[in-house]
Every structure is written in structure tokens, then in C-alpha cells.
Amino acid sequence: MPDHPLIVIGAGQSGLATAHAAARLGVRALVLEAAAEVGGSWPHYYDSLELFSPARFSALPGRPLPGDGDRYPLRDEITAYLRGYAADLAADIRRGSRVERVAAGPDGLAVTTADGRVRTAAAVVAATGGFSRPHRPALPGLDGFTGTVLHAADYRRPAPFAGQRVVVVGGGNSGVQIAAELAAVARVSLATRAPVAWAGRYLLGRDLHWWFVRSGLDAVPLRRVWERGPTLVNDDGRYRAAFATGNPDRREMFARLAGGKVEWADGAVEEIDTLLLATGYRPALDYLAGTGALDAQGRPLHRGGVSATVPGLGYVGLEFQRGFGSATLRGVGRDARHVLRRLRVGAGRR
């Protein structure tokens, strides 16, 4: 017999939503979190991060965010919210328990942590999400660049960049927001392969997320449509106005880096101090290596969050796992319920 009915890997928004869904099924999940505190990636984002969805659409199941539902919460509020959510969960959360390996065994799935301890479970949910591993693209000359290279995951505040020449790579929400913030203290260019696609925050007086939820599009798998189109930047007018001043400016993606210089697409060459990569993240699922759960690129093989190759294994928090909102605070609860039903967690209790 396995030691546990369910082990959840990760105590960020996805893991906490999964533990909540398990509790509703009468199962007390064991949640293994590598960090000393819960909250996943949220405590590590830049200081001024503002959600692009309003509070009423940015909460986990069973616990609305307090206050005005139409406001856009900041990083620290979400971090505190997740820690409060965890404190009230009917779950066994073990902090400082980094999972090193998952393997199939005679008693279900065996989960090995960094301290060498092995626990078995009838079902395991990988809830380390899609924002755990910063993606560093293979840009021409990047390996030989002599200036400072940072990922958006390393950025906190603008003060250390005062007086610098900074190039931000990536035209998504984070890249635009960081570039606009840095421009208060530095000379900043945003390098992208296509013009920034501005999307208004409201449509007919309602936030766009209201329309996604009410129309049902939030639960529709739109990955192919989304990836074929431009990356939309949610803006209430502030960021477009900032770029209209000329600092920051948007430039065509550079041709290459050489030493401490950047060569722009038009042939101009200039010295820069810092290259900041706002180039997204990839799932951190190294602990599944060797199980057959991942493809050659390290991506999970799944159908709606249930492993297509490893019985008893599921996922919560992957982008477009089941729909547009899958990797969001409002979407992980819906996906967690679906995955636990498919894994038959708590089936013997109903």
C-alpha cells in the first residue's frame, strides 16, 4: 500500500489549489515545497509587479481576495494571500522538501526528496507550474557578451540601473512594464521581433478578463490561436504613453551582440551596459526525467493535465493545460478538480 493517497509537488498557486481540491474530496494531501516558504514564484517577481487581471478574477477557490474586486493587486498582496491560504488548508505542507526524483514502483509512484527520503503515493500531481525556470534564448553573440545579462526573474527595482544604457528583450507584459519602469533612471530600448501589440484593458466598460470568464473562452484551449497571433500587452494607457515619449523606445530585434556592444537591425552599433531578458519561462520538471513522462524537449506528455504515459501522474499550472486561464490564479482550481477526478483521488470516499 502507498504511504499517501496524494503527493503534490510545489506549494505555489497550483499546488495550493490542488490541495484544496483534494480536501474537498476528503483527502489530506502531502505537499512538498522546495522553498522555505509557500507562494511559488510570486515572492520572487519584481517589486512593482501588478496583476493584469482584477482581484475578482485573481483568487483561488474558497477564498476571495479582500477589498475592491475591480482593483489590480500587487505582488506582495498576492504573496501574503497565498501564505494565508496555505495556513488555512487541510493539507500537510512540508517546506524545504525539494523533490529530486519521481519513479514508478510496486506501491504506486515513489517520490524521493533531497534528504534521501522516499515516500510513495497512489497519485502525484506535479504543480511546479510553468514559471519556475527562466528561459534564456540562443541570441547571436549572447555567450560572448561582456556586459551584464539578467533575466526578468532577477530584476527587482530600477535603482541599480541608474544612468545605464539598457536593452530589454521581449515584447510581452513583463518586458513592457520593466522597460517603462527602468526608463525613469536609464536609457532603455525594448527589442522585439514584431511591434508591440497593445490591448486595451477594457471592452464596453468591462475588464477583458470579465469577458473571457463570462463568455466561456477562459476554459477553451486557445494555444494555437494565441501562439500564431502577436503577444498582446494589457495596457490602461500608461505604457503606451511611456513609449510615446521616446524613452523607452521600441526597436527591431538586434542582429547580434559583440563584446559589450549591440548591432541593431539597421546596422547601427552602440555600447550597452545591461541586457535584460524578458523571455519567459519553462516548466521545471527535471524530477520526472527517466519516467517517460516528458518528450525530448522536456515537455510533459499529457491530456488535459493527466499524464499520457505514467499512470497516477498529473499536472496543474501548465500554460494552456486545458484552457486560456489554466496557468492563472483563477484557472488552477478548475484544472485541479478535473485532474483529481481523472486520477480518481478520493474515489473510495465518495
Secondary structure, DSSP 8 states (H G I E B T S, - for coil): --SEEEEEE--SHHHHHHHHHHHHTT---EEE-SSSSS-TTGGGS-TT-B-SS-GGGS--TT---SS-TTS--BHHHHHHHHHHHHHT-SSEEETT--EEEEEEETTEEEEEETTS-EEEEEEEEE---SSSEE-----TTGGG--SEEEEGGG---SGGGTT-EEEEE--SHHHHHHHHHHTTTSEEEEEESS--EEEESEETTEEHHHHHHHHTGGGS--HHHHHHS--EEEESSHHHHHHHTTSSEEEE--SEEETTEEE-TTS-EEE-SEEEE---EE---GGGTTTT-B-TTS-B-EETTEESSSTTEEE-S-TTSSSTTTTSTTTHHHHHHHHHHHTTTTGGG-
